[in-house]
């Protein structure tokens, strides 16, 4: 179902669209038609290398931290300019979010993108995974955005004229700050966030699930200062998933691979999403923008704004992206906040890839 919303002047295209799409069974069938059956033995559709990139936390500061990342290239490139997708995970996640080691044939955005003929760059945010862990006080959305800018520059330096970025939740807030300031991306995909008044009843459940990571089993054998947070054991399912559709094994895997965030990151991301449109940093984005939400994402939706209604999401978000070259909205039915970690992930990936490839939802 296409729901038109008012157009805004284009900055980078001759025309500018505001479109919203609720994925239907018929559309999903169209997007995935002709897909080959899953092979008996899974084979990653590309080649990957581990890289370590020195970065500065602050502008003008020393490059004394290291980001651990995975850079993958496809076996067969898509037609047209070679593209790479930079993948930004959310709070308490690392690069595992976009490249799940559990049933990657279903849950890995990386593998889906490689199959579509684009490169991927997934990384552990500072403080998470195998990256450096500076003092938590140094890490905010603004510092994360500056680090992301350096990583995007690293990808551009590998010869990719078209670089897209895909964020989730806190990663989307970080991506918003980066794209609004440096304008070094062709396309921006923001999943798992909407702005004021998009606050869901489950937002309380998420915030109360956070506690000092130093108190969690995740801290065993690690020095973690008091400003780092993680989710309390057993709370991720209720916070991030629709229990009616999610696989309990995926939720269990999520609990095993959870990571950290900081007080500063959570605070600044909240401020970003609660700032009114007229003064919001998002208005500085000039790239093409796609907002993707799970219909049952009750952290942000289904109180003041219904994410079961693609038109409602588009109407809420369009004022925040008035500077974008193009703005579209996609709603995936039946899934909650972690929309890439529900069984319908392949259909969601197909719709996102369709937009990146064609510019249409």
C-alpha positions in Angstrom: 0.0 0.0 0.0 1.5 3.3 -1.1 0.5 6.3 1.1 1.5 9.7 -0.4 2.6 12.4 1.9 3.5 16.0 1.0 6.5 16.6 -1.1 9.5 18.8 -0.1 11.9 20.6 -2.4 14.8 18.4 -3.6 18.4 19.3 -3.0 20.1 16.6 -5.0 17.5 15.3 -7.4 15.2 17.0 -9.9 12.2 15.5 -8.1 11.6 14.6 -4.4 9.3 11.9 -3.2 7.7 11.2 0.2 6.5 7.6 0.1 5.5 5.1 2.7 5.1 1.4 2.3 3.6 -1.3 4.5 5.0 -4.6 3.3 2.2 -6.9 2.1 2.4 -10.6 1.5 2.0 -9.9 -2.3 4.8 -7.4 -2.3 7.1 -9.7 -0.3 6.4 -12.5 -2.8 7.3 -10.1 -5.6 10.5 -8.9 -4.0 11.7 -12.5 -3.3 10.5 -14.2 -6.4 13.0 -16.3 -8.1 15.2 -16.7 -5.0 17.1 -19.9 -5.0 16.3 -22.5 -2.3 18.6 -22.5 0.7 21.6 -24.7 0.1 22.2 -27.7 2.3 25.6 -26.3 3.4 25.7 -22.5 3.9 28.3 -20.7 1.8 28.9 -17.0 2.5 28.4 -15.0 -0.8 31.6 -13.1 -0.7 35.1 -12.7 0.8 35.7 -10.9 4.1 38.8 -9.6 5.8 39.3 -8.4 9.4 40.7 -4.9 9.6 41.8 -2.6 12.5 41.5 1.1 11.9 43.1 3.8 14.1 40.6 6.6 15.0 40.4 9.7 17.1 37.6 10.2 19.6 37.7 13.9 19.2 38.4 16.2 16.3 42.1 17.2 16.4 42.8 14.5 19.0 45.3 11.7 18.6 44.3 8.5 16.7 44.9 6.4 19.8 41.9 4.1 19.6 41.3 1.2 17.3 38.1 0.1 15.6 37.8 -3.6 14.8 35.8 -4.2 11.6 35.0 -6.7 8.9 35.2 -5.6 5.3 33.5 -7.9 2.8 33.3 -7.8 -1.0 30.8 -9.8 -3.2 31.6 -12.6 -5.5 29.8 -10.8 -8.3 29.2 -7.0 -8.3 25.9 -5.4 -9.2 25.7 -3.4 -12.4 26.6 0.3 -12.1 29.0 2.0 -9.7 30.5 -0.2 -7.1 28.8 0.5 -3.7 29.5 -0.3 -0.1 27.2 -0.3 2.9 28.5 0.8 6.2 26.6 -0.8 9.0 26.1 0.8 12.4 24.7 -1.3 15.3 22.7 -0.1 18.2 23.1 0.2 22.0 24.4 -3.0 23.6 25.2 -4.5 20.2 28.3 -4.9 18.1 28.8 -5.9 14.4 27.1 -9.3 15.2 23.7 -7.4 14.9 24.2 -6.9 11.1 26.0 -10.2 10.5 24.4 -12.8 12.8 26.5 -15.9 13.3 23.2 -17.7 14.1 21.5 -18.9 10.9 23.1 -16.2 8.7 21.2 -17.4 5.7 18.2 -15.8 7.4 19.5 -13.1 9.7 22.6 -11.7 8.2 22.2 -8.4 6.4 25.8 -8.6 5.4 25.2 -11.8 3.4 22.1 -10.5 1.8 23.9 -7.4 0.7 26.9 -9.4 -0.7 24.4 -11.5 -2.7 22.9 -8.3 -4.0 26.4 -7.2 -5.3 27.5 -4.6 -2.8 30.4 -4.5 -0.3 29.8 -4.2 3.4 31.7 -2.7 6.3 30.6 -3.8 9.7 32.4 -2.6 12.9 32.4 -2.7 16.6 31.7 0.7 18.0 34.3 1.9 20.5 33.7 0.3 23.8 32.2 -2.9 22.2 33.5 -6.1 20.7 37.2 -6.2 19.8 37.5 -2.4 19.5 39.3 -0.2 22.0 37.4 0.6 25.2 38.2 4.1 26.3 36.7 5.7 29.4 32.9 5.7 29.1 32.9 9.4 29.7 34.5 9.9 26.3 31.7 8.2 24.3 28.6 10.0 23.2 26.6 10.0 20.0 28.6 13.0 18.9 32.0 11.2 19.4 30.5 8.1 17.8 29.5 10.2 14.8 33.0 11.5 14.4 34.5 8.0 14.6 31.9 6.9 12.0 32.9 9.8 9.7 36.5 8.5 9.8 35.4 5.0 9.0 33.3 6.2 6.0 36.4 8.0 4.8 38.3 4.8 5.1 35.8 3.0 2.8 35.8 5.9 0.3 39.6 5.6 0.2 39.2 2.1 -1.1 37.7 3.4 -4.3 33.9 3.4 -3.5 32.4 6.5 -4.9 28.9 5.5 -3.6 28.8 4.7 0.1 25.6 4.0 1.9 25.1 3.6 5.6 22.5 1.6 7.5 21.9 2.2 11.2 19.8 0.7 13.9 18.4 2.4 17.0 21.4 4.2 18.7 23.3 3.5 15.5 20.6 5.4 13.5 20.9 8.4 15.9 24.7 8.3 15.4 24.3 8.0 11.6 21.9 11.0 11.7 24.6 13.2 13.3 27.2 12.0 10.9 25.2 12.4 7.7 23.8 15.8 8.7 27.3 17.2 9.2 29.7 15.7 6.7 27.4 14.8 3.7 29.7 11.9 2.6 27.0 9.3 2.0 24.8 8.6 -1.0 22.0 6.9 0.9 21.0 6.8 4.6 18.9 3.9 6.0 17.6 4.5 9.5 16.0 1.5 11.2 14.4 1.3 14.6 14.0 5.0 15.4 11.3 7.7 15.0 11.2 11.1 16.6 8.9 13.0 19.0 6.1 12.2 19.7 7.1 8.6 18.7 7.6 7.3 22.2 6.1 3.8 22.8 4.9 2.3 26.0 7.8 -0.3 25.9 10.4 2.5 26.1 10.1 2.2 29.9 10.8 -1.5 29.6 13.9 -0.8 27.6 15.3 1.9 29.9 14.7 -0.1 33.1 16.4 -3.1 31.5 19.7 -1.2 31.5 22.1 -1.4 34.4 25.8 -1.0 35.1 27.7 -3.5 33.0 30.2 -4.0 35.8 27.4 -5.9 37.7 26.7 -8.2 34.8 28.4 -11.6 34.0 29.6 -9.8 30.8 32.2 -8.1 33.1 33.9 -11.4 34.1 37.6 -10.9 33.5 37.2 -7.4 32.1 37.7 -4.0 33.6 34.5 -2.0 32.8 34.0 1.4 34.4 30.7 2.5 36.0 29.5 4.5 33.0 29.2 1.5 30.7 25.7 -0.1 30.6 24.2 -3.4 29.4 20.8 -5.1 29.7 19.9 -7.2 32.7 20.0 -10.9 32.0 16.8 -12.2 30.4 15.4 -8.8 29.5 16.3 -8.6 25.8 13.3 -10.7 24.6 10.7 -8.4 26.1 12.6 -5.2 25.1 13.5 -6.0 21.4 11.3 -8.8 20.0 7.7 -9.7 19.2 7.3 -13.0 21.1 4.6 -14.1 18.8 6.9 -14.1 15.8 10.5 -14.3 17.0 12.5 -17.5 17.3 13.4 -18.2 21.0 16.8 -19.5 19.8 17.6 -16.1 18.2 16.7 -14.3 21.5 18.9 -16.8 23.4 21.8 -16.1 21.0 21.2 -12.4 21.4 21.5 -12.8 25.2 24.9 -14.6 24.7 26.3 -12.0 22.4 25.1 -8.8 24.0 27.5 -5.9 24.5 27.8 -2.5 26.0 26.7 1.1 25.6 27.4 4.2 27.7 25.4 6.6 29.8 26.5 9.4 27.4 25.4 7.6 24.3 21.9 6.8 25.7 21.5 10.3 27.0 22.4 12.1 23.7 20.5 9.7 21.5 17.4 10.4 23.6 17.9 14.2 23.3 18.3 13.8 19.5 15.1 11.9 19.1 13.1 14.1 21.5 14.1 17.4 19.9 11.4 19.0 17.8 11.7 18.9 14.0 12.4 22.6 13.6 15.7 22.4 15.5 16.6 18.8 15.0 20.0 17.8 13.6 18.2 15.4 11.1 17.2 18.4 9.0 20.8 18.7 7.9 20.8 15.4 6.0 20.9 15.9 2.2 21.3 12.3 1.1 18.4 10.0 0.2 16.8 8.7 3.4 14.8 5.6 4.2 13.2 5.0 7.6 12.4 1.4 8.4 10.3 0.4 11.4 8.9 -2.8 12.8 5.1 -2.6 13.1 5.3 -3.9 16.7 8.2 -1.7 17.8 6.7 -0.6 21.0 9.8 1.2 22.2 9.0 4.0 19.7 5.5 3.2 18.4 1.9 2.4 18.9 1.1 5.0 21.6 1.2 8.5 20.0 2.3 7.2 16.6 1.2 3.9 15.2 3.9 2.0 13.4 1.3 -0.4 12.1 0.3 2.5 9.8 3.0 3.3 7.2 1.3 6.6 6.5 1.4 7.6 10.1 5.1 6.9 10.4 5.8 8.9 7.2 3.7 11.9 8.3 5.6 11.9 11.7 9.0 11.7 10.2 8.8 13.8 7.0 9.3 17.1 8.8 12.5 15.8 10.3 14.1 15.1 6.9 13.0 18.2 5.0 16.5 18.6 3.7 16.8 15.1 2.3 17.1 14.5 -1.4 14.4 11.9 -1.1 12.5 10.4 1.9 10.7 7.1 2.1 9.3 5.0 4.9 9.0 1.2 5.1 7.1 -0.7 7.8 7.7 -4.5 8.3 4.6 -6.2 9.7 4.7 -8.5 12.7 8.2 -7.6 14.0 9.4 -5.5 16.9 12.5 -3.3 17.5 15.1 -5.8 16.2 13.5 -6.0 12.8 16.5 -7.8 11.3 16.3 -10.6 13.9 12.8 -11.9 13.2 12.1 -14.7 10.8 10.9 -12.2 8.1 14.3 -10.7 7.9 15.0 -11.9 4.4 11.8 -10.0 3.2 12.8 -6.9 5.1 16.3 -7.1 3.6 14.9 -7.5 0.1 12.7 -4.4 0.5 15.7 -2.4 1.8 17.9 -3.6 -1.1 15.1 -2.7 -3.6 15.1 0.8 -2.3 18.9 1.1 -2.3 19.0 -0.3 -5.9 16.0 1.6 -7.4 15.3 4.5 -5.0 11.7 3.3 -4.7 9.9 1.5 -1.9 
